[in-house]
Amino acid sequence: MSDNEAPKAVRRPRGAQTAGPQAQQHLLRAASELFYRDGVRTVGVDAVVERAGVNKMSLYRQFSSKDELVMAYLEQKDEQFFGYVEKSFAKHPGEPAKQLQQYFDDLVKRASVDDYRGCPFVNVSVEFPDPQHPARQFVFRNKQRLMARLLELSVAAGAADPQALANALGLLIEGVYAASQTFGPGCGPIVVAPKVTAQLIAAACGSAPPVR
């Protein structure tokens, strides 16, 4: 499963009766698969309804508009994303430099699977050019939260300039996302990311980089 993927939606028979919470679950699962794979603007509500196996009335009972469905999708992706982030960090409790390194080791694995479609937040930001659009604002908050976490660990790791290290790591993360879609998943620029991370951390914290 990739960095920001939800479980694959299973196509259900049309007309199947579902209760409100169950219908919402099916719709979000379908939207997550389709929006991530094909793009938010490309996928219409009819496709989501078809994939979810519910009728259109069920969709509008749960979400007042497609925009509201998109925001629910982003909220779900945000929760999943930071679940991945914290799971990586938790592998080395109390060792911030290793926590930062581990995140990149895990990111590279996720960005090397065949169906990886990059960061859903980057994808959404490209689709919505207006920086004031609620979806773009959500993306901005997601990225801010990640940068705050990187800064927190850079401070804890003893970096001479924690903000510079966090910015460099943030740039490297975005580079992995972009390279996965231009060069392809598992490409050379992605594979080298953990080594670059080790060098950045070592230079910032005044230690020898580990042999990778």
C-alpha positions as CSV (number, residue, x, y, z in Angstrom):
1,M,0.0,0.0,0.0
2,S,1.4,3.4,-0.9
3,D,2.1,6.4,1.2
4,N,-1.4,7.8,1.0
5,E,-3.5,5.0,-0.3
6,A,-6.8,3.9,1.2
7,P,-7.9,0.2,0.9
8,K,-9.1,-0.7,-2.6
9,A,-12.8,-0.1,-3.0
10,V,-14.8,-3.2,-4.0
11,R,-17.4,-2.6,-6.6
12,R,-20.8,-3.3,-5.0
13,P,-24.1,-4.2,-6.8
14,R,-26.1,-1.1,-7.7
15,G,-29.2,-0.6,-5.7
16,A,-27.9,-2.4,-2.6
17,Q,-29.5,-1.0,0.5
18,T,-27.1,0.6,3.0
19,A,-27.6,2.5,6.2
20,G,-26.3,6.1,6.5
21,P,-22.9,5.3,8.1
22,Q,-22.4,2.3,5.9
23,A,-23.2,4.3,2.8
24,Q,-20.8,7.0,3.9
25,Q,-18.1,4.4,4.3
26,H,-18.6,2.9,0.9
27,L,-18.7,6.4,-0.7
28,L,-15.5,7.5,1.0
29,R,-13.7,4.3,0.1
30,A,-14.8,4.7,-3.6
31,A,-13.9,8.4,-3.7
32,S,-10.5,7.7,-2.1
33,E,-9.6,5.1,-4.8
34,L,-10.9,7.1,-7.7
35,F,-9.7,10.6,-6.7
36,Y,-6.2,9.3,-5.9
37,R,-5.9,7.2,-9.1
38,D,-7.6,9.5,-11.6
39,G,-7.8,13.0,-10.1
40,V,-10.5,14.9,-8.2
41,R,-11.7,17.0,-11.1
42,T,-11.7,14.1,-13.6
43,V,-13.9,11.9,-11.4
44,G,-17.6,12.8,-11.3
45,V,-20.1,11.9,-8.6
46,D,-21.7,9.3,-10.9
47,A,-18.4,7.4,-11.0
48,V,-18.2,7.5,-7.2
49,V,-21.7,6.3,-6.8
50,E,-21.2,3.5,-9.4
51,R,-18.0,2.3,-7.6
52,A,-19.6,2.5,-4.1
53,G,-22.7,0.6,-5.3
54,V,-25.2,3.1,-3.8
55,N,-27.6,5.5,-5.5
56,K,-27.0,9.2,-6.0
57,M,-29.5,10.1,-3.4
58,S,-27.4,8.3,-0.8
59,L,-24.4,10.4,-1.8
60,Y,-26.3,13.7,-1.3
61,R,-27.7,12.5,2.0
62,Q,-24.1,12.1,3.3
63,F,-22.4,14.9,1.4
64,S,-24.2,18.1,0.3
65,S,-22.0,18.5,-2.7
66,K,-18.9,17.1,-4.5
67,D,-16.8,19.8,-2.8
68,E,-17.9,18.4,0.6
69,L,-17.0,14.9,-0.5
70,V,-13.6,16.2,-1.6
71,M,-13.0,17.7,1.8
72,A,-14.0,14.5,3.5
73,Y,-11.5,12.7,1.2
74,L,-8.7,15.1,2.2
75,E,-9.5,14.7,5.9
76,Q,-9.3,10.9,5.5
77,K,-6.0,11.1,3.6
78,D,-4.6,13.5,6.2
79,E,-5.3,11.0,9.0
80,Q,-3.8,8.2,7.0
81,F,-0.8,10.2,6.1
82,F,0.1,11.2,9.6
83,G,-0.5,7.6,10.7
84,Y,2.3,6.6,8.3
85,V,4.5,9.4,9.6
86,E,4.1,8.6,13.3
87,K,4.4,4.9,12.6
88,S,7.9,5.5,11.1
89,F,8.9,7.8,14.0
90,A,7.7,5.3,16.6
91,K,10.3,2.7,15.4
92,H,13.1,4.7,17.2
93,P,11.6,6.3,20.3
94,G,13.8,9.0,21.8
95,E,16.2,9.0,18.9
96,P,15.2,11.9,16.7
97,A,17.9,11.6,14.1
98,K,17.0,7.9,13.5
99,Q,13.3,8.9,13.4
100,L,14.0,11.3,10.6
101,Q,16.1,8.7,8.7
102,Q,13.5,6.0,9.2
103,Y,10.8,8.1,7.7
104,F,12.7,8.4,4.4
105,D,13.6,4.7,4.4
106,D,9.8,4.0,4.7
107,L,8.8,6.7,2.2
108,V,11.1,5.2,-0.4
109,K,9.6,1.8,0.0
110,R,6.1,3.2,-0.5
111,A,7.1,5.4,-3.4
112,S,8.6,2.3,-5.2
113,V,5.4,0.3,-5.7
114,D,4.0,0.1,-9.2
115,D,0.7,1.9,-8.6
116,Y,2.1,4.8,-6.5
117,R,0.5,8.0,-7.6
118,G,2.5,10.4,-5.4
119,C,1.2,12.7,-2.7
120,P,-2.6,13.2,-2.9
121,F,-2.2,16.7,-1.4
122,V,0.3,17.7,-4.1
123,N,-2.1,16.2,-6.7
124,V,-5.0,18.2,-5.3
125,S,-3.0,21.5,-5.2
126,V,-2.3,21.1,-8.9
127,E,-6.0,20.6,-9.7
128,F,-7.1,23.7,-7.7
129,P,-5.0,26.7,-8.8
130,D,-6.8,29.2,-6.5
131,P,-4.8,29.4,-3.3
132,Q,-7.9,30.5,-1.4
133,H,-9.9,27.4,-2.4
134,P,-10.7,25.2,0.7
135,A,-9.0,22.2,-0.8
136,R,-5.8,24.3,-1.3
137,Q,-6.0,25.6,2.2
138,F,-6.3,22.1,3.5
139,V,-3.2,21.1,1.6
140,F,-1.3,24.1,3.0
141,R,-2.3,23.0,6.6
142,N,-1.2,19.4,5.9
143,K,2.2,20.6,4.7
144,Q,2.6,23.0,7.6
145,R,1.9,20.3,10.1
146,L,4.5,18.0,8.5
147,M,7.1,20.8,8.5
148,A,6.4,21.5,12.1
149,R,7.0,17.9,12.9
150,L,10.3,17.8,11.0
151,L,11.4,21.0,12.8
152,E,10.5,19.5,16.1
153,L,12.7,16.5,15.5
154,S,15.5,18.5,13.9
155,V,15.7,20.6,17.2
156,A,15.6,17.4,19.3
157,A,18.4,15.9,17.1
158,G,20.7,18.8,18.0
159,A,20.9,20.3,14.5
160,A,22.9,23.6,14.4
161,D,20.2,25.2,12.3
162,P,17.1,23.1,12.8
163,Q,15.0,25.2,10.4
164,A,17.5,24.7,7.6
165,L,17.5,20.9,8.2
166,A,13.7,20.7,8.3
167,N,13.5,22.8,5.1
168,A,16.0,20.6,3.3
169,L,14.2,17.4,4.4
170,G,10.8,18.9,3.3
171,L,12.3,19.7,-0.1
172,L,13.6,16.1,-0.4
173,I,10.2,14.7,0.5
174,E,8.5,16.8,-2.2
175,G,11.3,15.7,-4.6
176,V,10.4,12.0,-3.9
177,Y,6.8,12.7,-4.7
178,A,7.6,14.5,-7.9
179,A,10.2,11.9,-9.1
180,S,7.7,9.1,-8.6
181,Q,5.5,10.6,-11.2
182,T,8.1,11.9,-13.7
183,F,10.8,9.2,-13.6
184,G,8.5,6.6,-12.2
185,P,8.2,4.7,-8.9
186,G,11.4,3.2,-7.6
187,C,13.6,5.3,-9.9
188,G,17.2,6.3,-9.1
189,P,16.4,9.7,-7.6
190,I,14.0,8.0,-5.2
191,V,16.3,5.2,-4.2
192,V,19.1,7.7,-3.4
193,A,16.9,9.7,-1.0
194,P,17.8,7.8,2.2
195,K,21.5,8.4,1.5
196,V,21.0,12.1,0.9
197,T,18.9,12.2,4.1
198,A,21.8,10.7,6.1
199,Q,24.2,13.2,4.7
200,L,21.9,16.1,5.5
201,I,21.4,14.9,9.1
202,A,25.1,14.3,9.6
203,A,26.1,17.7,8.3
204,A,23.4,19.5,10.4
205,C,24.2,17.6,13.6
206,G,27.9,17.3,13.3
207,S,28.1,13.5,13.1
208,A,29.5,11.0,10.5
209,P,26.8,9.8,8.2
210,P,26.0,6.1,8.5
211,V,27.1,3.8,5.7
212,R,24.0,3.0,3.6
